[in-house]
């Protein structure tokens, strides 16, 4: 009976380890990805705002 309990605990630990490797995320990696995407978004907004600046001729049309 003790062997069965010990085997059960080992299997439970193995299952938790497998689930952890599949479901958990690397917070440092995801933070870097988020900051990179945010920087790219901000840069594209700034570039498009400089390209699309209205001029005096736009107001006179």
HUJO-V415704 format. One record per pair of residues at least 24 apart in sequence whose C-alpha atoms are under 10 Angstrom apart, sorted by the first residue. I is the first residue (numbers start at 1). J is the second residue. Records with the same first field share a line. If there is no record, write none. Layout:
BEGIN
I: J ; J
END
This chain:
BEGIN
none
END
